[in-house]
Structure formats: C-alpha cells, structure tokens
C-alpha cells in the first residue's frame, strides 16, 4: 500500500513561492497615486492567505505639515488605509486581477481598530494582512501594522471590489 503526499506543485496545494512587488508592480495593481498610495513594497504573499508589505514613514509627507507641526505623528486612519491597500493587493494578486479603469476597491467595514503606539517619521511600518473569509464579494481580513516588531495598530477590515461606470 502506498501513500501519495501532495507536492507543492499540486493544484490543490497553496502557492508557497514568495511573491514580492516593487512600487511599479504595486501601481499596476492599485488605482491609488501620490499622496494616497501608501504601500512602498510587498515583501511576500501567500496567495489566498496572507501578505506582508512595507510603508516607509518620511518627514516630507504632506500630512506632517499639520499633524502635528511640533510632534509629527502619522494618522491612525492612514495606517488603516495602508492596511486596506495591502489587503487589496493580496486579493488582486490572488485572483490574478489587473487594474482596470472601471474597478474600485471600497471599505465595507472596520472592526476592532486599536492603536498601540505612535508612528513617527523614520519608522518603517510592516503591514500584515490575512484573509479570514470571502463571502458574497466581501473580503474580511485580520490586519496589523508593526514598527520594529512592536504592534502599532490592528483591525479587522472588510472590503469589496466593484466595477463602476
């Protein structure tokens, strides 16, 4: 009696080859542009499961002229947006979707958002997102952002993709 063990090449096995993206590849997947494109690099993706990406926080970002002039802090809502963009990259890449003029990704919900430490210029956010479920075109993710291994923010995000126009 022999037992067959599925290999990584098996269609049923998840893809484990690390997928990375530079800014040019990210811009092909996301409709966002300066100043709201908030993902600088994708470190790795496990299709249909998880993603890790980077957002470098630099003092020359326009938000720091007013938030806050004497003590610059990257806004929590922009950390959530960066996590949502990271999650969208996971979904677009997993589905093999290419950006089209009529495709938009919308927030459908944010639950349990918590901010654990301020994020300041010079920090590098590591953005992590895991797919919890996909149902009726709504994607639910568990997302977290860390700086130097310390949790900065976390939330459950729900997004949907729609064709418009």
C-alpha positions as CSV (number, residue, x, y, z in Angstrom):
1,X,0.0,0.0,0.0
2,X,1.5,3.4,-0.9
3,X,0.5,6.8,0.2
4,X,0.7,9.8,-2.1
5,X,1.8,13.0,-0.5
6,X,0.7,16.1,-2.4
7,X,3.7,18.2,-3.6
8,X,3.8,22.0,-3.6
9,X,3.3,21.7,-7.4
10,X,-0.1,20.1,-6.9
11,X,-3.0,22.3,-8.0
12,X,-4.7,21.8,-4.6
13,X,-1.6,22.9,-2.6
14,X,-1.4,26.6,-1.8
15,X,1.3,28.6,-3.6
16,X,4.3,28.9,-1.3
17,X,6.7,30.7,-3.6
18,X,7.2,34.1,-2.2
19,X,5.8,36.8,-4.4
20,X,7.3,40.3,-4.0
21,X,6.4,43.6,-5.6
22,X,8.2,46.8,-6.1
23,X,6.4,50.2,-6.5
24,X,6.0,49.7,-10.3
25,X,4.2,46.4,-9.8
26,X,2.1,47.8,-7.0
27,X,1.0,50.7,-9.2
28,X,-0.3,48.2,-11.8
29,X,-2.5,46.6,-9.1
30,X,-3.8,49.6,-7.2
31,X,-5.6,52.7,-8.5
32,X,-4.1,54.9,-5.8
33,X,-1.5,57.6,-6.6
34,X,0.5,60.2,-4.6
35,X,-0.2,61.3,-2.0
36,X,-2.6,58.4,-1.0
37,X,-0.6,55.4,-2.3
38,X,0.6,54.1,1.0
39,X,2.4,50.8,0.2
40,X,6.0,51.1,-0.8
41,X,7.0,47.4,-1.3
42,X,5.5,43.9,-0.9
43,X,7.8,41.6,1.0
44,X,5.8,38.4,0.4
45,X,2.4,37.0,-0.5
46,X,0.9,33.5,0.1
47,X,-1.9,33.5,-2.4
48,X,-5.4,33.5,-1.0
49,X,-3.9,33.6,2.6
50,X,-1.6,36.4,3.6
51,X,0.7,39.3,2.7
52,X,3.4,41.4,4.3
53,X,4.3,44.8,2.9
54,X,6.2,48.0,3.9
55,X,5.2,51.6,4.3
56,X,8.2,53.9,5.0
57,X,7.2,56.9,7.0
58,X,9.2,60.0,5.9
59,X,9.1,63.5,7.3
60,X,8.5,65.0,3.8
61,X,5.0,63.5,3.6
62,X,2.4,66.3,3.2
63,X,0.4,65.2,6.2
64,X,3.1,66.2,8.6
65,X,2.7,69.9,7.9
66,X,-0.4,69.8,10.0
67,X,-0.4,66.5,12.0
68,X,1.3,67.8,14.2
69,X,3.8,70.6,13.5
70,X,5.7,70.2,16.8
71,X,5.3,66.5,17.2
72,X,4.7,64.7,13.8
73,X,2.5,61.6,14.2
74,X,1.3,59.5,11.2
75,X,-2.5,59.5,11.5
76,X,-4.1,56.2,12.5
77,X,-6.7,56.5,9.7
78,X,-3.8,56.4,7.2
79,X,-2.4,53.3,8.9
80,X,-5.8,51.7,8.4
81,X,-5.8,52.9,4.7
82,X,-2.3,51.4,4.3
83,X,-3.6,48.1,5.7
84,X,-6.6,48.2,3.4
85,X,-4.3,48.8,0.3
86,X,-2.1,45.9,1.4
87,X,-5.2,43.7,1.7
88,X,-6.4,44.8,-1.7
89,X,-3.0,43.8,-3.2
90,X,-3.4,40.3,-1.7
91,X,-6.9,39.9,-3.2
92,X,-6.0,41.3,-6.6
93,X,-2.9,39.2,-6.8
94,X,-4.6,36.0,-5.6
95,X,-7.4,36.5,-8.1
96,X,-5.0,37.3,-11.0
97,X,-6.8,40.6,-11.5
98,X,-5.2,43.5,-13.3
99,X,-6.2,47.1,-12.6
100,X,-8.8,48.5,-15.0
101,X,-10.3,51.9,-15.3
102,X,-13.7,50.7,-14.0
103,X,-12.5,48.8,-10.9
104,X,-12.7,50.3,-7.4
105,X,-12.0,48.7,-4.0
106,X,-14.2,50.1,-1.2
107,X,-14.1,49.7,2.5
108,X,-17.1,47.8,3.7
109,X,-16.3,47.9,7.4
110,X,-13.6,48.4,10.0
111,X,-14.0,46.5,13.3
112,X,-11.9,46.4,16.4
113,X,-9.4,49.1,15.3
114,X,-6.8,49.7,18.0
115,X,-3.8,51.9,18.0
116,X,-1.0,50.8,20.3
117,X,1.9,53.2,19.7
118,X,2.5,56.5,17.7
119,X,4.1,56.1,14.3
120,X,6.6,58.9,13.5
121,X,8.9,59.9,10.7
122,X,11.8,57.5,10.3
123,X,9.6,54.5,11.3
124,X,9.0,51.6,8.9
125,X,5.6,50.1,9.1
126,X,5.4,46.4,8.4
127,X,1.8,45.8,7.1
128,X,0.4,42.3,7.5
129,X,-3.0,41.0,6.4
130,X,-4.6,37.6,6.5
131,X,-7.8,36.6,4.7
132,X,-10.4,35.5,7.2
133,X,-13.2,34.8,4.7
134,X,-14.7,35.7,1.4
135,X,-18.4,35.7,1.1
136,X,-20.7,37.3,-1.5
137,X,-17.9,39.5,-2.8
138,X,-17.0,40.8,0.7
139,X,-13.5,40.1,1.8
140,X,-12.7,40.1,5.6
141,X,-9.1,40.4,6.7
142,X,-7.2,40.5,10.0
143,X,-4.7,43.2,9.6
144,X,-1.9,44.6,11.8
145,X,0.9,47.1,11.5
146,X,4.2,46.9,13.4
147,X,7.3,49.0,13.9
148,X,10.5,47.2,14.9
149,X,8.4,44.2,15.9
150,X,6.1,46.2,18.2
151,X,2.4,46.4,17.4
152,X,1.3,49.9,16.2
153,X,-2.2,49.2,15.0
154,X,-4.6,46.3,14.3
155,X,-8.1,45.9,12.9
156,X,-10.5,43.6,11.1
157,X,-11.1,45.1,7.7
158,X,-13.9,44.3,5.2
159,X,-13.5,45.4,1.6
160,X,-15.3,44.8,-1.7
161,X,-14.3,45.2,-5.3
162,X,-16.8,46.8,-7.7
163,X,-16.9,47.7,-11.3
164,X,-18.1,51.3,-11.9
165,X,-19.1,53.3,-14.9
